[in-house]
Amino acid sequence: MAAADSEVLSTSHADKLTEFARRGVPLARWKVGVTVLLEKIAGVTFVNKLRATCLFEADFNYWTKLIFACRKMKKAREEGGLPDNIYFRAGGHYDDATMTKVMFCDHSKIMRHPAAISEADLGECFDRMAHPPTSLAMQSWGLPKKTLPR
């Protein structure tokens, strides 16, 4: 909170994080998370009705969002690594996307082509942790290096 009100402290903090990011060295505090259980339905505290969420440092969340959600996704779109989403349009229906997914999986199985489908909203807070594994998976499947952030 003190750094947010001080231009000198906030600049120092930003410079430090930038240097760690450039070198690819994670901060020790980024390796620690706190798991909390949230009620899915207000007032219902049965264990099977709670949702577990792992909380990380705010600067780590912002860093992963900046690198993966903003820069990497923008670069992938610019380089043609991501197709336009044809199912999210006015008048569209989720049945079209579901049927396409089923047909894709059936074709992959029949032709014995390795394939994977991932469903993650990479812009929302709770799914930001999906960026690093998604990036590694895409690289292992041959995503062109030019789509990676520089």
N, CA, C and O of each residue as an XYZ file, in Angstrom:
600
protein
N       0.835     -1.196      0.000
C       0.000      0.000      0.000
C       0.874      1.253      0.000
O       0.551      2.246     -0.651
N       1.991      1.194      0.741
C       2.863      2.362      0.802
C       3.491      2.637     -0.562
O       3.655      3.791     -0.955
N       3.841      1.566     -1.281
C       4.468      1.740     -2.594
C       3.482      2.316     -3.607
O       3.892      2.991     -4.552
N       2.214      2.062     -3.423
C       1.215      2.560     -4.367
C       1.096      4.080     -4.299
O       0.786      4.723     -5.303
N       1.338      4.655     -3.133
C       1.223      6.106     -2.970
C       2.528      6.850     -3.243
O       2.537      8.078     -3.332
N       3.621      6.113     -3.374
C       4.924      6.742     -3.586
C       5.430      6.446     -4.997
O       5.548      5.285     -5.389
N       5.722      7.486     -5.745
C       6.215      7.295     -7.104
C       7.586      6.623     -7.102
O       7.871      5.796     -7.969
N       8.434      6.968     -6.140
C       9.773      6.390     -6.055
C       9.693      4.898     -5.732
O      10.346      4.081     -6.382
N       8.879      4.543     -4.713
C       8.763      3.134     -4.324
C       8.100      2.291     -5.411
O       8.537      1.170     -5.675
N       7.057      2.813     -6.041
C       6.377      2.033     -7.076
C       7.269      1.841     -8.296
O       7.238      0.782     -8.922
N       8.074      2.863     -8.645
C       9.020      2.725     -9.758
C      10.095      1.699     -9.421
O      10.460      0.881    -10.266
N      10.596      1.738     -8.207
C      11.603      0.774     -7.766
C      11.049     -0.651     -7.811
O      11.718     -1.572     -8.280
N       9.827     -0.819     -7.321
C       9.176     -2.128     -7.314
C       8.984     -2.621     -8.750
O       9.259     -3.786     -9.038
N       8.521     -1.765     -9.644
C       8.312     -2.142    -11.044
C       9.627     -2.502    -11.718
O       9.686     -3.470    -12.476
N      10.687     -1.735    -11.454
C      12.002     -2.028    -12.035
C      12.523     -3.383    -11.562
O      13.082     -4.148    -12.348
N      12.337     -3.674    -10.275
C      12.797     -4.951     -9.723
C      12.058     -6.111    -10.392
O      12.681     -7.094    -10.794
N      10.742     -6.003    -10.512
C       9.962     -7.068    -11.144
C      10.317     -7.230    -12.618
O      10.368     -8.348    -13.130
N      10.561     -6.117    -13.296
C      10.954     -6.173    -14.702
C      12.272     -6.911    -14.868
O      12.423     -7.720    -15.783
N      13.218     -6.638    -13.993
C      14.522     -7.303    -14.078
C      14.401     -8.800    -13.820
O      15.024     -9.596    -14.524
N      13.611     -9.198    -12.822
C      13.401    -10.621    -12.560
C      12.719    -11.288    -13.746
O      13.075    -12.407    -14.115
N      11.748    -10.620    -14.343
C      11.042    -11.177    -15.493
C      11.985    -11.346    -16.688
O      11.930    -12.361    -17.381
N      12.841    -10.367    -16.928
C      13.801    -10.453    -18.042
C      14.767    -11.620    -17.854
O      15.110    -12.312    -18.812
N      15.194    -11.829    -16.636
C      16.150    -12.899    -16.361
C      15.469    -14.254    -16.235
O      16.143    -15.284    -16.259
N      14.140    -14.274    -16.099
C      13.422    -15.537    -15.952
C      13.591    -16.172    -14.595
O      13.511    -17.393    -14.459
N      13.825    -15.350    -13.588
C      14.018    -15.841    -12.230
C      12.768    -15.529    -11.420
O      12.439    -14.358    -11.232
N      12.060    -16.558    -10.933
C      10.879    -16.276    -10.118
C      11.272    -15.843     -8.708
O      12.281    -16.290     -8.162
N      10.469    -14.980     -8.142
C      10.689    -14.573     -6.753
C      10.279    -15.725     -5.833
O       9.367    -16.486     -6.156
N      10.945    -15.850     -4.703
C      10.659    -16.936     -3.764
C       9.202    -16.887     -3.291
O       8.572    -17.928     -3.105
N       8.672    -15.684     -3.099
C       7.295    -15.583     -2.609
C       6.265    -15.988     -3.659
O       5.105    -16.220     -3.320
N       6.668    -16.077     -4.935
C       5.755    -16.530     -5.985
C       5.532    -18.037     -5.916
O       4.591    -18.555     -6.519
N       6.392    -18.743     -5.185
C       6.282    -20.195     -5.087
C       5.312    -20.627     -4.000
O       5.066    -21.821     -3.828
N       4.761    -19.678     -3.269
C       3.878    -19.977     -2.152
C       2.477    -19.448     -2.461
O       2.307    -18.304     -2.882
N       1.503    -20.285     -2.247
C       0.121    -19.875     -2.446
C      -0.707    -20.262     -1.227
O      -0.311    -21.123     -0.442
N      -1.833    -19.632     -1.082
C      -2.744    -19.933      0.013
C      -4.024    -20.486     -0.596
O      -4.660    -19.830     -1.420
N      -4.396    -21.683     -0.192
C      -5.620    -22.290     -0.703
C      -6.765    -21.939      0.234
O      -6.688    -22.169      1.441
N      -7.814    -21.385     -0.328
C      -8.997    -21.044      0.452
C     -10.190    -21.780     -0.130
O     -10.220    -22.094     -1.320
N     -11.171    -22.053      0.716
C     -12.398    -22.698      0.280
C     -13.512    -21.655      0.273
O     -13.781    -21.014      1.289
N     -14.144    -21.496     -0.865
C     -15.222    -20.523     -1.008
C     -16.556    -21.244     -1.154
O     -16.631    -22.325     -1.737
N     -17.589    -20.639     -0.625
C     -18.923    -21.217     -0.748
C     -19.437    -21.021     -2.170
O     -19.428    -19.904     -2.687
N     -19.887    -22.109     -2.804
C     -20.504    -21.977     -4.122
C     -21.886    -21.349     -3.980
O     -22.298    -20.523     -4.794
N     -22.582    -21.755     -2.940
C     -23.904    -21.213     -2.626
C     -23.809    -20.573     -1.254
O     -23.378    -21.220     -0.300
N     -24.202    -19.320     -1.138
C     -24.082    -18.592      0.127
C     -24.783    -19.340      1.257
O     -25.954    -19.706      1.148
N     -24.047    -19.559      2.340
C     -24.608    -20.202      3.521
C     -24.447    -21.709      3.555
O     -24.623    -22.310      4.614
N     -24.119    -22.345      2.435
C     -23.944    -23.800      2.390
C     -22.461    -24.099      2.577
O     -21.639    -23.778      1.719
N     -22.127    -24.722      3.717
C     -20.725    -24.939      4.050
C     -20.328    -26.409      4.045
O     -19.315    -26.771      4.643
N     -21.102    -27.263      3.383
C     -20.709    -28.659      3.260
C     -19.450    -28.735      2.398
O     -19.320    -28.003      1.417
N     -18.527    -29.620      2.764
C     -17.249    -29.700      2.070
C     -17.429    -29.956      0.574
O     -16.695    -29.400     -0.242
N     -18.394    -30.790      0.215
C     -18.589    -31.092     -1.207
C     -19.262    -29.945     -1.963
O     -19.429    -30.031     -3.179
N     -19.645    -28.889     -1.275
C     -20.260    -27.728     -1.917
C     -19.344    -26.506     -1.880
O     -19.787    -25.393     -2.163
N     -18.068    -26.704     -1.532
C     -17.109    -25.608     -1.493
C     -16.193    -25.677     -2.718
O     -15.957    -26.753     -3.268
N     -15.693    -24.545     -3.126
C     -14.774    -24.462     -4.268
C     -13.408    -24.034     -3.728
O     -13.289    -23.026     -3.033
N     -12.380    -24.822     -4.062
C     -11.016    -24.504     -3.630
C     -10.378    -23.545     -4.627
O     -10.460    -23.741     -5.840
N      -9.747    -22.512     -4.099
C      -9.054    -21.533     -4.933
C      -7.688    -21.275     -4.316
O      -7.564    -21.092     -3.105
N      -6.671    -21.263     -5.158
C      -5.319    -20.978     -4.681
C      -4.993    -19.525     -4.988
O      -5.043    -19.101     -6.143
N      -4.660    -18.768     -3.958
C      -4.342    -17.356     -4.110
C      -2.831    -17.161     -4.149
O      -2.094    -17.734     -3.347
N      -2.387    -16.342     -5.096
C      -0.971    -16.030     -5.242
C      -0.783    -14.535     -5.077
O      -1.749    -13.782     -4.956
N       0.474    -14.114     -5.075
C       0.790    -12.701     -4.966
C       0.175    -11.939     -6.137
O       0.106    -12.457     -7.251
N      -0.267    -10.723     -5.886
C      -0.908     -9.916     -6.923
C       0.037     -9.610     -8.076
O      -0.385     -9.596     -9.232
N       1.313     -9.364     -7.776
C       2.248     -9.056     -8.864
C       2.520    -10.284     -9.732
O       2.787    -10.144    -10.926
N       2.457    -11.489     -9.148
C       2.598    -12.709     -9.950
C       1.409    -12.879    -10.881
O       1.577    -13.196    -12.058
N       0.198    -12.666    -10.350
C      -1.003    -12.751    -11.187
C      -0.945    -11.751    -12.331
O      -1.278    -12.079    -13.469
N      -0.523    -10.536    -12.027
C      -0.438     -9.513    -13.069
C       0.626     -9.880    -14.095
O       0.412     -9.720    -15.297
N       1.772    -10.373    -13.629
C       2.860    -10.735    -14.532
C       2.427    -11.838    -15.495
O       2.665    -11.734    -16.698
N       1.787    -12.904    -14.974
C       1.338    -13.986    -15.858
C       0.257    -13.502    -16.808
O       0.210    -13.938    -17.959
N      -0.617    -12.606    -16.347
C      -1.636    -12.065    -17.246
C      -0.981    -11.242    -18.355
O      -1.349    -11.365    -19.523
N      -0.020    -10.414    -17.992
C       0.651     -9.564    -18.978
C       1.381    -10.399    -20.027
O       1.231    -10.167    -21.226
N       2.167    -11.368    -19.573
C       2.972    -12.167    -20.494
C       2.100    -13.091    -21.341
O       2.223    -13.109    -22.566
N       1.223    -13.857    -20.694
C       0.490    -14.885    -21.419
C      -0.828    -14.391    -22.004
O      -1.102    -14.622    -23.182
N      -1.643    -13.719    -21.207
C      -2.959    -13.309    -21.711
C      -2.863    -12.156    -22.694
O      -3.587    -12.132    -23.689
N      -1.996    -11.218    -22.435
C      -1.914    -10.040    -23.315
C      -0.918    -10.235    -24.443
O      -1.295    -10.266    -25.614
N       0.350    -10.364    -24.092
C       1.397    -10.383    -25.121
C       1.374    -11.643    -25.978
O       1.409    -11.556    -27.206
N       1.316    -12.818    -25.344
C       1.378    -14.065    -26.099
C       0.151    -14.245    -26.970
O       0.273    -14.619    -28.136
N      -1.033    -13.987    -26.426
C      -2.254    -14.160    -27.211
C      -2.306    -13.151    -28.359
O      -2.752    -13.496    -29.453
N      -1.862    -11.918    -28.133
C      -1.832    -10.916    -29.191
C      -0.879    -11.340    -30.302
O      -1.209    -11.248    -31.484
N       0.299    -11.803    -29.912
C       1.293    -12.235    -30.890
C       0.793    -13.448    -31.668
O       0.989    -13.533    -32.880
N       0.151    -14.385    -30.977
C      -0.376    -15.574    -31.647
C      -1.453    -15.196    -32.662
O      -1.504    -15.764    -33.753
N      -2.321    -14.231    -32.305
C      -3.345    -13.776    -33.260
C      -2.710    -13.089    -34.470
O      -3.115    -13.323    -35.609
N      -1.706    -12.235    -34.210
C      -1.037    -11.518    -35.297
C      -0.338    -12.471    -36.261
O      -0.321    -12.232    -37.469
N       0.235    -13.543    -35.736
C       0.994    -14.484    -36.553
C       0.127    -15.608    -37.115
O       0.639    -16.508    -37.780
N      -1.188    -15.564    -36.855
C      -2.081    -16.595    -37.382
C      -2.065    -17.887    -36.588
O      -2.479    -18.928    -37.098
N      -1.597    -17.841    -35.355
C      -1.563    -19.030    -34.517
C      -2.900    -19.378    -33.894
O      -3.095    -20.503    -33.432
N      -3.827    -18.425    -33.875
C      -5.163    -18.668    -33.329
C      -6.206    -18.365    -34.397
O      -6.169    -17.305    -35.023
N      -7.127    -19.284    -34.604
C      -8.189    -19.002    -35.576
C      -9.219    -18.044    -34.983
O      -9.348    -17.942    -33.763
N      -9.940    -17.350    -35.837
C     -11.040    -16.524    -35.360
C     -12.089    -17.421    -34.740
O     -12.337    -18.523    -35.229
N     -12.704    -16.958    -33.672
C     -13.725    -17.755    -33.016
C     -15.035    -17.563    -33.757
O     -15.606    -16.472    -33.756
N     -15.506    -18.623    -34.387
C     -16.709    -18.525    -35.213
C     -17.985    -18.813    -34.441
O     -19.078    -18.663    -34.989
N     -17.875    -19.222    -33.181
C     -19.065    -19.605    -32.432
C     -19.607    -18.497    -31.538
O     -20.770    -18.549    -31.138
N     -18.801    -17.510    -31.219
C     -19.275    -16.418    -30.381
C     -19.697    -15.248    -31.258
O     -18.929    -14.315    -31.490
N     -20.903    -15.317    -31.728
C     -21.455    -14.259    -32.567
C     -22.941    -14.163    -32.288
O     -23.536    -15.083    -31.726
N     -23.533    -13.060    -32.677
C     -24.973    -12.869    -32.452
C     -25.762    -13.945    -33.195
O     -25.515    -14.206    -34.372
N     -26.697    -14.555    -32.507
C     -27.537    -15.581    -33.118
C     -26.915    -16.964    -33.113
O     -27.547    -17.931    -33.538
N     -25.658    -17.073    -32.626
C     -25.001    -18.372    -32.574
C     -25.531    -19.194    -31.411
O     -26.176    -18.660    -30.509
N     -25.259    -20.492    -31.430
C     -25.746    -21.377    -30.377
C     -24.624    -22.320    -29.972
O     -23.809    -22.712    -30.807
N     -24.576    -22.683    -28.705
C     -23.502    -23.524    -28.203
C     -23.531    -24.919    -28.808
O     -22.512    -25.609    -28.790
N     -24.680    -25.360    -29.350
C     -24.756    -26.678    -29.975
C     -23.775    -26.810    -31.136
O     -23.200    -27.878    -31.345
N     -23.582    -25.728    -31.891
C     -22.648    -25.762    -33.018
C     -21.227    -26.059    -32.537
O     -20.532    -26.896    -33.113
N     -20.808    -25.377    -31.491
C     -19.457    -25.578    -30.960
C     -19.313    -26.977    -30.368
O     -18.284    -27.625    -30.560
N     -20.324    -27.444    -29.659
C     -20.273    -28.773    -29.050
C     -20.194    -29.852    -30.116
O     -19.409    -30.792    -29.990
N     -20.994    -29.728    -31.158
C     -20.978    -30.719    -32.232
C     -19.636    -30.728    -32.960
O     -19.120    -31.789    -33.310
N     -19.081    -29.551    -33.182
C     -17.766    -29.473    -33.833
C     -16.705    -30.144    -32.969
O     -15.836    -30.849    -33.484
N     -16.773    -29.925    -31.654
C     -15.807    -30.539    -30.736
C     -15.923    -32.058    -30.776
O     -14.907    -32.753    -30.824
N     -17.145    -32.582    -30.756
C     -17.354    -34.034    -30.796
C     -16.829    -34.614    -32.109
O     -16.150    -35.641    -32.113
N     -17.146    -33.950    -33.219
C     -16.691    -34.430    -34.519
C     -15.161    -34.389    -34.610
O     -14.546    -35.309    -35.150
N     -14.549    -33.325    -34.084
C     -13.085    -33.211    -34.084
C     -12.456    -34.358    -33.306
O     -11.502    -34.977    -33.775
N     -12.985    -34.646    -32.120
C     -12.435    -35.720    -31.288
C     -12.624    -37.078    -31.946
O     -11.717    -37.909    -31.919
N     -13.804    -37.315    -32.544
C     -14.051    -38.579    -33.237
C     -13.091    -38.760    -34.411
O     -12.536    -39.842    -34.604
N     -12.901    -37.713    -35.181
C     -11.985    -37.776    -36.319
C     -10.559    -38.043    -35.850
O      -9.850    -38.850    -36.451
N     -10.139    -37.378    -34.793
C      -8.799    -37.573    -34.245
C      -8.601    -39.016    -33.798
O      -7.547    -39.608    -34.031
N      -9.617    -39.574    -33.155
C      -9.522    -40.952    -32.672
C      -9.470    -41.942    -33.840
O      -8.658    -42.868    -33.836
N     -10.336    -41.745    -34.837
C     -10.391    -42.648    -35.985
C      -9.090    -42.614    -36.781
O      -8.561    -43.655    -37.170
N      -8.581    -41.409    -37.016
C      -7.365    -41.248    -37.822
C      -6.083    -41.429    -37.008
O      -4.983    -41.402    -37.560
N      -6.226    -41.612    -35.712
C      -5.097    -41.777    -34.795
C      -4.128    -40.593    -34.861
O      -2.910    -40.771    -34.844
N      -4.694    -39.378    -34.939
C      -3.902    -38.154    -34.873
C      -3.939    -37.650    -33.442
O      -5.027    -37.481    -32.891
N      -2.786    -37.400    -32.812
C      -2.828    -36.866    -31.451
C      -3.432    -35.456    -31.458
O      -3.080    -34.626    -32.296
N      -4.323    -35.203    -30.537
C      -4.986    -33.902    -30.458
C      -5.401    -33.637    -29.021
O      -5.470    -34.550    -28.198
N      -5.675    -32.380    -28.738
C      -6.136    -32.000    -27.404
C      -7.053    -30.800    -27.515
O      -6.903    -29.967    -28.409
N      -7.998    -30.721    -26.604
C      -8.907    -29.578    -26.518
C      -8.829    -29.065    -25.089
O      -8.904    -29.839    -24.136
N      -8.679    -27.772    -24.951
C      -8.609    -27.166    -23.630
C      -9.700    -26.112    -23.521
O      -9.937    -25.350    -24.459
N     -10.354    -26.076    -22.384
C     -11.366    -25.064    -22.141
C     -10.920    -24.229    -20.946
O     -11.047    -24.651    -19.796
N     -10.406    -23.059    -21.227
C      -9.948    -22.168    -20.165
C     -10.182    -20.734    -20.606
O      -9.796    -20.337    -21.706
N     -10.812    -19.973    -19.746
C     -10.997    -18.553    -20.017
C      -9.743    -17.860    -19.520
O      -9.639    -17.527    -18.340
N      -8.789    -17.641    -20.417
C      -7.474    -17.182    -20.019
C      -7.421    -15.708    -19.654
O      -6.340    -15.183    -19.387
N      -8.539    -15.042    -19.636
C      -8.561    -13.645    -19.233
C      -9.087    -13.443    -17.824
O      -8.957    -12.355    -17.262
N      -9.677    -14.475    -17.251
C     -10.254    -14.345    -15.919
C      -9.243    -14.731    -14.846
O      -8.329    -15.517    -15.095
N      -9.411    -14.188    -13.686
C      -8.450    -14.324    -12.590
C      -8.170    -15.778    -12.224
O      -7.006    -16.167    -12.129
N      -9.202    -16.587    -12.015
C      -8.995    -17.930    -11.515
C      -8.352    -18.846    -12.544
O      -7.783    -19.876    -12.183
N      -8.433    -18.484    -13.826
C      -7.864    -19.331    -14.864
C      -6.491    -18.866    -15.324
O      -5.919    -19.472    -16.229
N      -5.952    -17.827    -14.740
C      -4.656    -17.328    -15.200
C      -3.547    -18.342    -14.975
O      -2.542    -18.322    -15.686
N      -3.709    -19.211    -14.017
C      -2.704    -20.237    -13.777
C      -2.653    -21.231    -14.924
O      -1.719    -22.029    -15.000
N      -3.633    -21.204    -15.816
C      -3.635    -22.113    -16.964
C      -2.682    -21.646    -18.057
O      -2.368    -22.429    -18.953
N      -2.211    -20.407    -18.020
C      -1.343    -19.895    -19.080
C      -0.019    -20.643    -19.208
O       0.293    -21.109    -20.304
N       0.779    -20.782    -18.144
C       2.058    -21.480    -18.318
C       1.914    -22.914    -18.827
O       2.632    -23.281    -19.757
N       1.011    -23.763    -18.262
C       0.888    -25.115    -18.818
C       0.368    -25.102    -20.256
O       0.779    -25.928    -21.071
N      -0.532    -24.172    -20.569
C      -1.029    -24.086    -21.938
C       0.094    -23.701    -22.883
O       0.194    -24.243    -23.984
N       0.933    -22.777    -22.466
C       2.069    -22.370    -23.284
C       3.013    -23.539    -23.532
O       3.450    -23.753    -24.662
N       3.328    -24.292    -22.490
C       4.220    -25.445    -22.647
C       3.608    -26.492    -23.572
O       4.296    -27.074    -24.410
N       2.305    -26.722    -23.409
C       1.639    -27.700    -24.271
C       1.668    -27.256    -25.723
O       1.962    -28.056    -26.612
N       1.364    -25.981    -25.971
C       1.373    -25.483    -27.340
C       2.768    -25.562    -27.954
O       2.903    -25.885    -29.135
N       3.798    -25.275    -27.174
C       5.160    -25.375    -27.691
C       5.511    -26.822    -28.015
O       6.173    -27.087    -29.018
N       5.073    -27.767    -27.170
C       5.379    -29.173    -27.417
C       4.633    -29.706    -28.633
O       5.060    -30.684    -29.247
N       3.504    -29.058    -28.987
C       2.744    -29.487    -30.164
C       3.174    -28.743    -31.418
O       2.566    -28.904    -32.476
N       4.230    -27.920    -31.305
C       4.783    -27.292    -32.491
C       4.285    -25.904    -32.805
O       4.368    -25.476    -33.956
N       3.767    -25.179    -31.819
C       3.383    -23.790    -32.068
C       4.625    -23.030    -32.511
O       5.656    -23.108    -31.843
N       4.556    -22.299    -33.613
C       5.750    -21.612    -34.121
C       6.355    -20.684    -33.068
O       5.639    -20.027    -32.313
N       7.683    -20.644    -33.034
C       8.392    -19.823    -32.056
C       8.066    -18.341    -32.229
O       8.120    -17.588    -31.256
N       7.729    -17.907    -33.444
C       7.451    -16.491    -33.666
C       6.181    -16.029    -32.960
O       5.941    -14.826    -32.859
N       5.359    -16.961    -32.467
C       4.160    -16.563    -31.724
C       4.446    -16.340    -30.252
O       3.577    -15.872    -29.516
N       5.651    -16.671    -29.812
C       6.003    -16.497    -28.405
C       6.339    -15.046    -28.129
O       6.815    -14.342    -29.020
N       6.096    -14.578    -26.886
C       6.430    -13.185    -26.566
C       7.935    -12.971    -26.605
O       8.717    -13.862    -26.274
N       8.317    -11.782    -27.012
C       9.750    -11.459    -27.085
C      10.179    -10.693    -25.858
O      11.349    -10.332    -25.734
